[in-house]
Amino acid sequence: MSKPVYYAYTVKEYTVGTEKRSAWNRIGAVFAHKDGEGFDIMLDALPVDGRLTLRKPKPEDVPTEAEAAPAAAGNYAALKPKK
């Protein structure tokens, strides 16, 4: 399987006291077509509010082959960032 060109997130805005915060939850990945003319967006969930945020992976987010195995089985949100 090719590497994702973007990860898909749902972002929930909330407030703690007077501080605005946001919680990001990865819900999928975006893969480029081989011909470069489009993308496949593979989601494990849908955002409740309709907002879908796509972000380029950081180098530390690129999974190893073993870590990408769940995605090959259809669990795209399992492509978790490395810590």
C-alpha positions as CSV (number, residue, x, y, z in Angstrom):
1,M,0.0,0.0,0.0
2,S,1.3,3.5,-0.8
3,K,2.0,6.0,1.9
4,P,-0.7,8.5,2.8
5,V,-0.3,12.0,1.4
6,Y,-2.6,13.4,4.0
7,Y,-4.2,12.3,7.2
8,A,-7.9,13.1,7.9
9,Y,-9.0,14.5,11.2
10,T,-12.1,15.6,12.9
11,V,-11.5,18.7,15.1
12,K,-13.7,19.5,18.1
13,E,-13.4,23.1,19.5
14,Y,-14.0,23.6,23.2
15,T,-13.2,26.1,26.0
16,V,-11.5,25.5,29.3
17,G,-12.2,28.6,31.4
18,T,-11.3,31.4,29.0
19,E,-8.8,29.4,27.0
20,K,-10.0,28.0,23.6
21,R,-8.7,24.6,22.7
22,S,-9.2,21.9,20.1
23,A,-9.1,18.1,20.1
24,W,-7.8,16.4,17.0
25,N,-8.9,12.8,16.3
26,R,-7.4,11.0,13.3
27,I,-10.2,9.3,11.4
28,G,-8.6,8.3,8.1
29,A,-6.0,8.8,5.4
30,V,-5.7,10.2,1.9
31,F,-3.8,8.3,-0.8
32,A,-2.8,9.7,-4.2
33,H,-3.8,7.9,-7.4
34,K,-0.9,6.4,-9.3
35,D,-1.6,8.7,-12.3
36,G,-1.5,11.8,-10.1
37,E,-4.9,13.0,-11.1
38,G,-6.9,12.3,-7.9
39,F,-7.1,10.9,-4.4
40,D,-8.8,8.2,-2.4
41,I,-10.1,9.3,1.0
42,M,-10.4,6.3,3.3
43,L,-12.3,7.1,6.5
44,D,-13.0,4.9,9.6
45,A,-15.5,7.5,10.9
46,L,-17.4,10.6,9.8
47,P,-17.2,13.9,11.5
48,V,-20.5,14.8,13.3
49,D,-20.3,18.5,12.4
50,G,-19.3,17.9,8.8
51,R,-15.8,19.4,9.2
52,L,-13.0,17.2,7.8
53,T,-9.4,18.5,8.2
54,L,-6.6,17.1,6.0
55,R,-3.0,17.6,7.1
56,K,0.2,16.4,5.5
57,P,2.0,13.7,7.5
58,K,5.1,14.8,9.4
59,P,8.2,12.6,8.9
60,E,7.7,11.1,12.4
61,D,4.1,10.1,11.4
62,V,5.1,7.8,8.5
63,P,4.5,4.3,9.7
64,T,6.8,1.3,9.3
65,E,5.5,-1.6,7.2
66,A,4.4,-3.5,10.3
67,E,2.6,-0.4,11.8
68,A,0.8,0.1,8.4
69,A,-0.6,-3.5,8.5
70,P,-3.9,-2.4,10.2
71,A,-4.5,0.1,7.4
72,A,-4.0,-2.6,4.8
73,A,-6.8,-4.4,6.5
74,G,-9.0,-1.3,6.3
75,N,-8.4,0.5,9.6
76,Y,-6.9,3.8,8.3
77,A,-7.2,5.6,11.6
78,A,-4.7,3.1,13.0
79,L,-2.0,5.0,11.2
80,K,-1.1,6.8,14.4
81,P,1.7,9.2,14.9
82,K,4.8,7.8,16.4
83,K,5.7,9.3,19.9
